[in-house]
Structure formats: C-alpha cells, structure tokens
Amino acid sequence: MILTMKKIYFVLLAVMFFCGCYDDKGNYDYTTQEAFEISLEETYFERQIGGHLSIQPTIKTKIPETDLTYQWEVHSLKPGDGYTLFNKFAEGKDLDWECVSTELMPGIGQYTIRLHATQTSTQRNFYSEQITLSIAGVTGLLVLHGNDSQSDIGLLVAPEFRGTNVMDETIENYPTMYSQANGSKIQGKGKAIYHLFTSNMVYNGLENRCYVAALTDQGVTLANYSGLQRSADYLDLFYSPSIPHGKPQSFYVYDSYETIVDDGMLFFTTPSYAPLYIAPLDDDVQASLEEFENGIYFSPFVLRGKSGATYTRMIMFNMIDRGFVGYSDGSMWPNRYTKLDATLDGTTSVPFNPAKMDADLLYMDHGGSTNHTMAVMQENDGKKLVVEMDFNTQTLSQMPYAKYSDVSGLQDFDQAFSYAFGEDQFHMCYYATSNAIYRYSVEKGKVPQSEKLMTIDGQVVDFKGAEITMMRLLKPNATTNDSWSYKYYNQMLVVGTYANGEGTLRAFIVDQSSGRVLSETSYSGFDRIYDVAVKGL
C-alpha cells in the first residue's frame, strides 16, 4: 500500500512539473545567429614579382558591416616561430596588394592565402575558400638610383630588357622595389649594380645564390634575385671569410665564373667551389707572385680571356706597377699571374708595353677589332689616351695592337666620366660628359674623330639640357646552356639623365656596323640614376 501511494505522488509531481513548463512564457534570449557566406570568382592566381593582385570577394550576410573586421592571411612560417600557420599580411575586405618579397612570402613560390572575417560582438570567425597564389620571377633591367646618402633598386620590365625566349610585351616600372621589400633604402651613394647569374649556378639548382649586388660608397648590399629582399652578408660569399678585407671594389660575371676584387685582391668561383669565392693561392700562384717585386693591387676592372689561352684566362690591371696582368688556369697551363710584358722575348718594336703603361686605368672592356680589348688610360699630367690590345694571342709581343695617344679629335674627351666599347665593333666607341654622349671609331694608324651621338639618319640625339649621370652598353653574361640570353647584347646603350628633380632612363638600340642609334625608348620615375644591369632570372 505504501509503495502504491509513493507511485501516485510521483505521477502527480511529474504532471505539475510539465504543466509549469507549458505555462512558462519564456524569459530567455534565443537570438538566431546570422549566416555568413564568402564567395570568390577565382581561387588561383599567377603573378610576377612586383605584380599587382586585386581580389574583391562577395559577402552575403545580415550582420552589420560595422560589426565585422577583415584580414588576409597566408599559410607560412611566421618569423621567430618554428611552425607554419595562417598569418596576416593585409587588412580590409578587398585585397589590393603588390607582390613584393616579404618575410611571410619571400619571393618566388606558391602560397596559400584566405580571407578571414571576424564578427566583433560575438568573436565568431569566418573563412573563405583557400586561394593559391603562384609568384614567378621576372626579368628586366635593375636600376640603381638615389641621392648622395641613400640608394634604391628599381626593376624596369620592358621588352627591350628581356631574354630572347621571352615573348611578353608587358611594360611595368617598379622604381622602389628594394625599399618596398625591405622597409628601408640602402645606405650610401650608389656606384654599381650586378646580377650574379651564371649557367653553373642554374645547372646545379643554386638559383637562390644568384644574388643582386648593389655597391655604394658605404659597402655592398646583397639581395635575393626573386624579390630583392635583403639576403646574405658579404663575407658569407667566401670559402675562407677571414681572407678578404670586406672592401669590395667590383663583381664580374662571365660564363660559369664570377669574380670579386676586394681591396685589390682577386677572388673567384669555379664549378668545383661554387657557390663560394676562393682566392687563387696554390703553390704555382704563390710562386708567380714573387715576380711582382712591389706587390699586386688590382683595379676594379676584370675581363675574361680566351678559353685555353696561355696567359689570359682573366685579365686585370695592377695599380702598383700600372701594368696589365693575366691569370691562367686549367690543365694545359699552371695557375699563375703573369706580367703581360711585350718585351720579355727581347722585342723592342711594340707600340707600347702592356706591363708598363706609366698611366692609370680609367676603364677597359672588350672592344675594337675582333677579339680585341680597349682601355682608356690617364697619364701623370692628366692627359687621356686610348689603347687597343689583343689578349687572345699566344705571344706576349703581339698583345699591344695600337696606341691612340693623339685624342685631339675627341671633343671634350678630357671632361668624360663614363666610357663604353662595343664588342668586336671598332665603330662602337662611346664616352659621356655631363651634357653629351659622343661616338668615335678606332682604326690603327688613324687619329680618332668623335661625333655627338646620332641616329642612323644623321640626327643628333637631343638631351634637352638634362644632366647625364651614367652610360652603359649592355653586355650581360649569357648562359652556356642557352636557357637564357639577352636579345640586344652589345646593341643596347643605356643613358641616365637628371632634370627637375627626376631621373630618366633613355634606352638606345644601336646599329653595330655604324654605332648610330636605330630606335629609342625612355622611362621616368627614378631619382638620380647611378648604374643598371640586366636581371636574367
């Protein structure tokens, strides 16, 4: 009986509970969470370094815009952390971004990005589909420009500065590409720029070692070739970092080799030691150095010689003895430095002796007649002269070819500050003053005569009173595997001018048989232009 009464009480309590719930008018907030949808027209994009990426997603939601924040994220290794995750690289709903190299996206590669939206009031997060962004390298013209205290590197993408296998007609100018990638400019007044790009590096998969090197009056800056992000330290380039003095004077690139002149000392890479620079200090080289009683201190100018040449695999100039020096290497000849003394075999009937020039070297490059080398010298009294040499001959006495000491026919030659020579083209000799470019020819036994730079139909090129700041004939290193070569090698004369606070680059395609101008293009947006170099990767 007691058990039955307990059951009756339990049923009555249950009925009363359910009735109470039924009468509850609901004093609770059951707010419905609004839906949120992100739509994208595309989820795959290809851009070149420096290119522009614009994405406008479509958002469907009733959440007020004032209650939403947006950021774009990339899946990458966050600096300072040891793991990958999505990191913010831009803010806002619409993406408007320049594809420059950053810590999160360091240059060429494929990246996964997404839009991340957050509802501020609830802290709910919403994500778009993942987007693939493929960033490719770009070739063009590197432009070193700036003022007396800071420099920047720009990249000019145009058909006349691309490789022979590049059909793209796109024209884009990124004057501040380096400072955008690094957040600051390079300290110092610009002097020279190089792309350290060889066939050996590419063949061995060492493209990331193909640095862009910018030389200023305060040192050298190395940037990666893909996005110009600041990269290695200078001394990290060397096999024995304790040997160089940290005072780079120049870089020179040819075929599979690169050279550095550091504080008068020569260093180079070879296929065996790549990518590091070594100093030629084996026993044969050390023995040959004893022939230089006063020592060796090389000028910044280095040139390649003929492969297999007895004395001149590389050609330098010793500033102490003021004479030309050859370096030989390979299985046929011992590694050694050689004074290029044309009188060593007793010959006296030579136009001059390359080993004893009694003058300073201002500039040298391949030029003049076929396989010859041209040099501009300055004697003790300040007078300039031009010499022509054949370093490919196997006989020292045949190396001096012609001495053009009478330069009376070269207008304002004493005021020239920049020089250029066309390879294997004796009509392509140029020099620049602050207000004009001159061209002349060299022929043995004749006094050279200059003319102002002219078009093929005889019209003088007008620089309109602008200051000329640099001149260079483009002859970039070409790879032996034909993966890349420059279409206007030995034909593109580049001149930098400065007027009204702006630098302009004028590019002249010249006729090699006459040295005169066939066509011209110009590009502005720079500061004072110091130097240019073709970017081959």
C-alpha positions as CSV (number, residue, x, y, z in Angstrom):
1,M,0.0,0.0,0.0
2,I,2.8,2.4,0.9
3,L,4.6,1.6,-2.4
4,T,1.4,2.3,-4.3
5,M,0.9,5.7,-2.6
6,K,4.5,6.7,-3.5
7,K,3.8,5.9,-7.1
8,I,0.7,8.1,-7.1
9,Y,2.7,11.0,-5.5
10,F,5.4,10.7,-8.1
11,V,2.9,10.8,-11.0
12,L,1.2,13.9,-9.5
13,L,4.6,15.7,-9.2
14,A,5.5,14.9,-12.8
15,V,2.1,16.3,-14.1
16,M,2.6,19.5,-12.1
17,F,6.2,20.0,-13.5
18,F,5.1,19.6,-17.1
19,C,2.2,21.9,-16.6
20,G,4.6,24.6,-15.2
21,C,6.8,24.3,-18.2
22,Y,3.8,24.6,-20.5
23,D,2.8,27.9,-18.8
24,D,6.4,29.3,-19.0
25,K,6.2,32.4,-21.3
26,G,10.0,32.2,-22.0
27,N,12.1,34.7,-20.2
28,Y,15.3,33.6,-22.2
29,D,17.0,35.2,-25.2
30,Y,17.2,32.6,-28.1
31,T,18.8,35.0,-30.7
32,T,19.3,33.3,-34.1
33,Q,23.0,33.6,-35.3
34,E,23.1,35.3,-38.7
35,A,24.6,33.3,-41.6
36,F,27.8,34.5,-43.3
37,E,29.0,33.5,-46.8
38,I,32.1,34.5,-48.7
39,S,32.1,33.9,-52.5
40,L,35.2,34.2,-54.8
41,E,35.2,34.4,-58.5
42,E,38.7,32.7,-58.7
43,T,40.8,30.6,-56.4
44,Y,44.0,30.5,-58.4
45,F,46.2,33.5,-59.4
46,E,49.6,33.8,-61.1
47,R,51.6,37.0,-60.7
48,Q,55.2,38.0,-61.3
49,I,57.4,39.6,-58.6
50,G,56.3,43.2,-58.4
51,G,52.9,42.5,-60.0
52,H,49.6,43.6,-58.6
53,L,47.0,41.3,-57.1
54,S,43.4,42.5,-56.6
55,I,40.6,40.4,-55.2
56,Q,37.0,41.6,-54.4
57,P,35.1,38.9,-52.6
58,T,31.3,38.9,-52.4
59,I,29.9,38.8,-48.8
60,K,26.3,37.6,-48.1
61,T,25.2,38.3,-44.5
62,K,22.7,40.3,-42.4
63,I,25.5,41.1,-39.9
64,P,26.1,44.9,-39.9
65,E,29.3,45.9,-41.6
66,T,30.2,47.9,-38.5
67,D,30.3,44.6,-36.6
68,L,32.8,43.0,-38.9
69,T,36.6,43.1,-39.4
70,Y,38.6,41.6,-42.2
71,Q,42.2,40.5,-42.8
72,W,44.0,38.5,-45.5
73,E,46.2,35.6,-44.3
74,V,48.9,33.5,-45.8
75,H,49.9,30.0,-44.7
76,S,53.6,30.3,-44.0
77,L,56.3,30.1,-41.4
78,K,56.0,33.0,-39.1
79,P,59.3,34.7,-38.3
80,G,60.6,33.7,-34.9
81,D,58.3,30.6,-34.7
82,G,59.1,27.1,-35.7
83,Y,55.8,26.1,-37.2
84,T,53.6,27.2,-40.0
85,L,50.2,28.8,-39.6
86,F,48.0,31.4,-41.3
87,N,49.5,34.8,-40.7
88,K,48.0,38.2,-41.5
89,F,49.7,40.1,-44.5
90,A,47.0,42.6,-45.4
91,E,43.9,44.2,-43.8
92,G,40.4,45.0,-45.3
93,K,37.8,43.1,-47.2
94,D,39.2,43.8,-50.7
95,L,42.7,42.8,-51.3
96,D,44.9,45.4,-53.2
97,W,48.5,44.1,-52.9
98,E,51.8,44.4,-54.6
99,C,53.5,41.0,-54.9
100,V,56.8,42.1,-53.4
101,S,59.1,39.9,-51.3
102,T,58.3,39.8,-47.6
103,E,59.2,37.7,-44.6
104,L,55.9,35.8,-44.9
105,M,56.1,35.4,-48.7
106,P,59.8,35.5,-49.5
107,G,59.8,35.8,-53.3
108,I,59.2,33.2,-55.9
109,G,57.0,30.3,-54.9
110,Q,53.4,29.1,-54.4
111,Y,51.4,30.3,-51.5
112,T,48.0,29.5,-49.9
113,I,46.0,32.6,-48.8
114,R,42.5,33.2,-47.5
115,L,40.2,36.0,-46.3
116,H,39.4,35.9,-42.5
117,A,36.4,37.7,-41.3
118,T,35.5,38.2,-37.6
119,Q,32.2,39.4,-36.0
120,T,33.3,41.8,-33.3
121,S,30.3,41.3,-31.0
122,T,30.4,37.5,-30.9
123,Q,34.0,36.9,-31.9
124,R,32.7,34.4,-34.5
125,N,35.3,33.7,-37.3
126,F,34.5,33.1,-40.9
127,Y,36.9,32.0,-43.7
128,S,36.9,32.0,-47.4
129,E,38.0,29.1,-49.6
130,Q,41.7,28.8,-49.8
131,I,43.3,30.6,-52.7
132,T,46.5,29.5,-54.5
133,L,48.9,32.4,-55.4
134,S,51.8,31.5,-57.6
135,I,54.5,34.1,-57.8
136,A,57.0,33.8,-60.6
137,G,60.3,35.6,-61.2
138,V,60.6,38.3,-63.8
139,T,63.5,39.5,-65.9
140,G,64.1,43.2,-66.8
141,L,66.5,46.0,-66.0
142,L,67.8,46.6,-62.5
143,V,68.2,50.3,-61.9
144,L,70.4,51.7,-59.0
145,H,69.3,55.2,-58.2
146,G,69.1,57.6,-55.3
147,N,70.9,60.6,-53.8
148,D,74.2,61.3,-52.1
149,S,73.1,59.5,-48.9
150,Q,70.7,56.7,-49.8
151,S,70.0,54.4,-52.8
152,D,67.2,52.2,-54.0
153,I,66.9,49.4,-56.6
154,G,64.1,49.6,-59.2
155,L,63.1,47.0,-61.7
156,L,62.1,48.0,-65.2
157,V,60.1,45.3,-67.0
158,A,60.1,46.0,-70.7
159,P,60.5,44.0,-74.0
160,E,63.9,45.6,-74.7
161,F,65.3,44.3,-71.4
162,R,64.1,40.7,-71.6
163,G,65.7,37.5,-72.8
164,T,65.4,36.1,-76.3
165,N,63.0,33.4,-75.2
166,V,60.6,35.9,-73.5
167,M,57.7,37.0,-75.8
168,D,55.9,39.1,-73.2
169,E,55.4,42.7,-74.3
170,T,54.4,43.9,-70.8
171,I,55.8,47.2,-69.6
172,E,55.9,47.7,-65.8
173,N,58.2,50.0,-63.8
174,Y,58.9,49.4,-60.1
175,P,61.3,52.2,-59.1
176,T,61.2,51.4,-55.4
177,M,61.2,47.6,-55.4
178,Y,64.0,47.2,-53.0
179,S,62.8,49.6,-50.4
180,Q,59.2,48.2,-50.6
181,A,60.6,44.7,-49.9
182,N,62.8,45.7,-47.0
183,G,61.1,48.8,-45.5
184,S,64.2,51.0,-46.0
185,K,66.7,52.1,-48.6
186,I,70.3,51.2,-49.0
187,Q,72.7,53.5,-47.2
188,G,75.2,55.3,-49.3
189,K,75.6,56.8,-52.7
190,G,75.2,54.3,-55.5
191,K,78.2,53.2,-57.5
192,A,77.4,49.9,-59.4
193,I,74.8,47.1,-59.6
194,Y,75.3,43.5,-60.6
195,H,73.2,40.3,-61.1
196,L,75.4,37.4,-60.1
197,F,73.9,34.9,-62.5
198,T,75.9,32.1,-64.1
199,S,75.0,29.0,-66.1
200,N,76.8,26.8,-63.4
201,M,74.5,28.2,-60.7
202,V,71.4,27.4,-62.6
203,Y,72.6,24.0,-63.8
204,N,73.2,23.0,-60.1
205,G,70.0,24.3,-58.8
206,L,71.6,27.2,-56.9
207,E,69.3,30.0,-58.3
208,N,68.8,31.3,-54.7
209,R,72.6,32.1,-54.7
210,C,72.2,34.3,-57.8
211,Y,72.2,37.5,-55.7
212,V,71.7,41.1,-56.8
213,A,74.7,43.0,-55.5
214,A,74.4,46.8,-55.1
215,L,77.7,48.6,-54.5
216,T,77.7,52.0,-52.7
217,D,80.3,54.3,-51.2
218,Q,79.5,52.6,-47.9
219,G,79.8,49.0,-48.9
220,V,77.8,46.3,-50.6
221,T,74.2,45.0,-50.2
222,L,73.1,41.6,-51.3
223,A,69.5,40.9,-52.2
224,N,67.8,37.8,-53.4
225,Y,67.1,37.8,-57.1
226,S,63.4,37.0,-56.8
227,G,62.0,39.9,-54.8
228,L,65.1,42.0,-53.9
229,Q,64.8,41.1,-50.2
230,R,68.0,41.7,-48.3
231,S,69.8,38.4,-48.1
232,A,73.4,37.2,-47.2
233,D,76.2,39.1,-45.6
234,Y,79.1,39.9,-47.9
235,L,81.7,37.8,-46.1
236,D,79.4,34.7,-46.3
237,L,80.2,34.6,-50.0
238,F,83.7,33.4,-49.3
239,Y,85.2,29.9,-48.7
240,S,87.6,31.5,-46.2
241,P,85.9,34.6,-44.9
242,S,89.0,35.7,-43.0
243,I,91.0,36.3,-46.2
244,P,89.0,39.2,-47.8
245,H,89.2,42.6,-46.2
246,G,85.5,43.4,-46.6
247,K,86.2,46.2,-49.1
248,P,84.6,45.1,-52.4
249,Q,85.6,47.1,-55.5
250,S,83.7,45.2,-58.2
251,F,82.0,42.0,-59.3
252,Y,82.4,40.4,-62.7
253,V,80.4,37.6,-64.2
254,Y,81.2,35.5,-67.2
255,D,80.0,32.0,-68.3
256,S,80.4,29.7,-65.3
257,Y,82.7,32.0,-63.3
258,E,82.2,35.0,-61.0
259,T,85.0,37.3,-59.7
260,I,85.2,39.8,-56.9
261,V,88.0,42.3,-56.5
262,D,88.3,43.0,-52.8
263,D,90.8,45.6,-51.6
264,G,93.0,44.9,-54.6
265,M,92.8,41.1,-54.3
266,L,91.1,38.7,-56.8
267,F,88.6,36.1,-55.7
268,F,86.5,33.9,-58.0
269,T,84.1,31.0,-58.0
270,T,84.7,27.9,-60.1
271,P,82.4,24.9,-60.8
272,S,84.4,23.0,-58.2
273,Y,83.9,25.6,-55.4
274,A,80.6,27.1,-56.4
275,P,78.8,28.9,-54.9
276,L,81.7,30.2,-52.7
277,Y,84.5,32.5,-53.7
278,I,88.1,31.4,-53.3
279,A,91.4,33.2,-53.7
280,P,93.9,31.6,-56.1
281,L,96.7,30.9,-53.6
282,D,98.1,27.5,-54.6
283,D,101.8,26.9,-54.9
284,D,102.1,27.9,-58.5
285,V,100.2,31.1,-57.9
286,Q,102.3,31.9,-54.8
287,A,105.5,31.4,-56.9
288,S,104.3,33.7,-59.6
289,L,103.5,36.4,-57.1
290,E,107.2,36.6,-56.3
291,E,107.8,38.1,-59.8
292,F,105.9,41.2,-58.7
293,E,108.6,42.9,-56.6
294,N,106.3,45.7,-55.5
295,G,103.3,43.5,-54.9
296,I,99.8,43.4,-56.5
297,Y,96.8,45.6,-56.0
298,F,94.2,45.1,-58.7
299,S,91.9,47.8,-60.1
300,P,88.2,47.0,-60.2
301,F,88.2,46.0,-63.8
302,V,88.4,42.3,-64.7
303,L,87.8,40.8,-68.1
304,R,87.5,37.2,-69.4
305,G,90.1,36.0,-71.8
306,K,90.1,33.3,-74.4
307,S,89.5,29.8,-73.0
308,G,92.8,27.9,-73.1
309,A,94.9,31.0,-73.5
310,T,98.4,30.7,-72.2
311,Y,98.4,33.8,-70.2
312,T,95.0,35.4,-70.1
313,R,92.1,33.3,-68.8
314,M,91.4,36.5,-66.9
315,I,92.8,40.0,-67.4
316,M,93.4,42.5,-64.7
317,F,95.4,45.7,-64.1
318,N,98.0,46.1,-61.3
319,M,97.6,49.6,-59.9
320,I,101.1,49.4,-58.2
321,D,103.1,48.6,-61.3
322,R,100.5,50.3,-63.5
323,G,100.5,47.3,-65.9
324,F,98.2,44.6,-67.2
325,V,98.3,41.2,-65.7
326,G,97.0,37.9,-66.9
327,Y,95.8,34.9,-64.9
328,S,95.9,31.4,-66.4
329,D,94.3,28.2,-65.1
330,G,93.4,24.8,-66.3
331,S,95.1,21.5,-67.1
332,M,97.1,22.9,-70.0
333,W,98.9,25.6,-68.1
334,P,99.9,26.1,-64.5
335,N,97.8,28.5,-62.3
336,R,99.7,31.7,-62.2
337,Y,99.7,35.5,-62.5
338,T,101.8,36.8,-65.5
339,K,103.1,40.3,-66.2
340,L,102.0,40.9,-69.8
341,D,105.4,42.2,-70.8
342,A,105.6,42.5,-74.5
343,T,109.4,42.9,-74.4
344,L,110.1,39.8,-72.5
345,D,111.4,37.9,-75.6
346,G,113.7,40.9,-76.5
347,T,111.2,42.5,-78.9
348,T,111.5,46.3,-78.9
349,S,109.3,47.3,-81.8
350,V,106.0,47.4,-80.0
351,P,103.6,50.4,-79.9
352,F,103.6,50.2,-76.1
353,N,104.2,47.7,-73.3
354,P,101.0,46.5,-71.5
355,A,103.1,45.6,-68.4
356,K,104.4,49.1,-68.1
357,M,101.8,51.6,-69.1
358,D,103.0,54.5,-66.9
359,A,99.4,55.6,-66.7
360,D,96.3,54.8,-64.6
361,L,93.5,52.7,-65.9
362,L,90.1,54.6,-66.2
363,Y,88.1,51.9,-68.0
364,M,88.5,48.7,-70.0
365,D,86.2,46.3,-71.9
366,H,86.1,44.1,-74.9
367,G,86.0,46.3,-78.0
368,G,87.7,47.5,-81.2
369,S,88.6,44.9,-83.8
370,T,87.5,41.2,-83.4
371,N,88.7,39.7,-80.1
372,H,90.4,42.9,-79.0
373,T,90.3,44.8,-75.7
374,M,90.0,48.6,-75.4
375,A,91.2,50.7,-72.5
376,V,91.1,54.4,-71.5
377,M,94.2,55.5,-69.6
378,Q,95.3,58.7,-67.9
379,E,98.9,59.8,-67.7
380,N,100.6,61.6,-64.9
381,D,99.9,65.0,-66.4
382,G,96.2,64.3,-66.7
383,K,96.2,63.6,-70.4
384,K,94.0,60.7,-71.5
385,L,94.7,58.2,-74.2
386,V,93.2,55.0,-75.7
387,V,94.9,51.7,-76.3
388,E,93.9,48.6,-78.2
389,M,95.2,45.1,-77.2
390,D,94.9,41.6,-78.4
391,F,95.0,39.4,-75.3
392,N,93.9,36.3,-77.2
393,T,97.3,35.9,-78.9
394,Q,99.7,33.3,-77.6
395,T,102.6,35.7,-78.0
396,L,103.2,38.5,-75.5
397,S,104.9,40.7,-78.1
398,Q,101.7,40.6,-80.2
399,M,99.4,41.8,-77.5
400,P,99.9,45.5,-77.9
401,Y,98.0,46.4,-81.1
402,A,97.5,50.2,-81.3
403,K,98.0,53.3,-79.1
404,Y,95.8,56.3,-79.8
405,S,97.7,59.0,-77.9
406,D,96.5,61.8,-80.2
407,V,93.0,62.4,-79.0
408,S,92.7,65.9,-80.3
409,G,89.8,64.7,-82.5
410,L,87.8,63.6,-79.5
411,Q,85.7,66.6,-78.4
412,D,85.6,67.2,-74.6
413,F,87.4,63.9,-74.0
414,D,89.1,65.4,-71.0
415,Q,85.7,66.0,-69.4
416,A,84.4,62.4,-70.0
417,F,83.4,60.5,-66.9
418,S,82.0,57.3,-68.4
419,Y,83.1,55.1,-71.3
420,A,81.8,52.1,-73.3
421,F,83.0,49.9,-76.1
422,G,81.1,47.6,-78.4
423,E,82.5,44.1,-78.5
424,D,84.2,43.3,-81.9
425,Q,82.9,46.6,-83.3
426,F,85.6,49.3,-83.9
427,H,82.8,51.9,-84.7
428,M,81.2,51.5,-81.3
429,C,83.4,53.6,-79.0
430,Y,81.5,55.9,-76.7
431,Y,82.2,58.4,-73.9
432,A,79.9,60.6,-71.8
433,T,80.3,64.1,-70.4
434,S,77.7,65.7,-68.1
435,N,75.8,67.1,-71.1
436,A,76.5,64.9,-74.2
437,I,77.3,61.4,-75.5
438,Y,80.0,61.1,-78.1
439,R,80.8,58.2,-80.5
440,Y,84.1,57.5,-82.4
441,S,85.8,54.8,-84.3
442,V,89.3,53.3,-83.8
443,E,91.4,52.3,-86.8
444,K,95.1,51.5,-86.5
445,G,97.3,54.4,-87.8
446,K,94.4,56.9,-87.8
447,V,93.6,59.7,-85.3
448,P,90.1,59.0,-83.9
449,Q,87.4,61.6,-84.6
450,S,84.3,62.0,-82.5
451,E,80.7,62.9,-83.3
452,K,77.8,63.6,-80.9
453,L,75.5,60.5,-80.6
454,M,73.4,60.4,-83.8
455,T,70.5,58.5,-85.2
456,I,71.1,56.3,-88.3
457,D,69.8,59.1,-90.5
458,G,72.2,61.7,-89.1
459,Q,70.1,63.5,-86.4
460,V,71.9,64.5,-83.2
461,V,70.3,63.0,-80.1
462,D,69.0,65.9,-78.0
463,F,69.4,65.5,-74.2
464,K,67.4,68.8,-73.7
465,G,69.8,70.3,-71.2
466,A,69.4,67.4,-68.7
467,E,72.5,66.3,-66.7
468,I,73.8,62.9,-67.9
469,T,74.5,60.7,-64.8
470,M,75.5,57.4,-66.3
471,M,76.1,55.4,-69.5
472,R,76.4,51.7,-70.1
473,L,76.4,49.4,-73.1
474,L,74.6,46.2,-72.0
475,K,76.6,43.0,-72.4
476,P,75.2,40.7,-69.7
477,N,76.5,37.3,-69.0
478,A,74.8,34.6,-71.2
479,T,74.5,31.0,-70.1
480,T,76.2,28.2,-72.0
481,N,73.1,26.0,-71.9
482,D,71.2,28.6,-73.9
483,S,68.4,28.7,-71.2
484,W,68.7,32.5,-71.3
485,S,70.4,35.1,-73.4
486,Y,69.8,38.8,-73.9
487,K,68.3,39.8,-77.2
488,Y,70.1,43.1,-77.5
489,Y,73.5,42.0,-76.3
490,N,76.1,44.6,-77.5
491,Q,73.3,46.7,-79.1
492,M,71.6,48.5,-76.1
493,L,73.2,51.8,-75.0
494,V,71.5,52.9,-71.8
495,V,71.9,56.5,-70.6
496,G,70.6,58.0,-67.3
497,T,69.7,61.7,-67.2
498,Y,68.5,64.0,-64.4
499,A,66.4,67.2,-64.6
500,N,63.9,68.9,-62.4
501,G,64.4,66.5,-59.6
502,E,63.7,63.4,-61.6
503,G,65.9,60.7,-63.2
504,T,65.0,59.4,-66.7
505,L,66.4,56.3,-68.3
506,R,66.9,56.5,-72.1
507,A,67.5,53.2,-73.9
508,F,69.1,53.3,-77.4
509,I,69.3,50.3,-79.7
510,V,72.3,51.0,-81.9
511,D,73.4,49.7,-85.3
512,Q,76.6,47.7,-84.7
513,S,78.1,48.4,-88.1
514,S,77.9,52.2,-87.6
515,G,77.4,52.7,-83.9
516,R,74.5,55.1,-84.5
517,V,71.0,54.9,-83.0
518,L,68.2,52.9,-84.6
519,S,65.5,53.5,-82.0
520,E,64.9,54.9,-78.5
521,T,62.6,54.4,-75.6
522,S,62.6,56.3,-72.3
523,Y,61.3,55.6,-68.8
524,S,61.0,58.1,-65.9
525,G,60.1,57.9,-62.2
526,F,63.6,57.4,-60.8
527,D,65.9,59.5,-58.6
528,R,69.5,60.2,-59.9
529,I,70.5,57.0,-61.8
530,Y,73.9,55.5,-61.0
531,D,74.0,52.2,-62.8
532,V,71.9,49.5,-64.5
533,A,72.2,45.7,-65.0
534,V,70.1,43.2,-66.8
535,K,68.3,40.8,-64.4
536,G,68.5,37.4,-66.0
537,L,66.3,35.4,-63.6
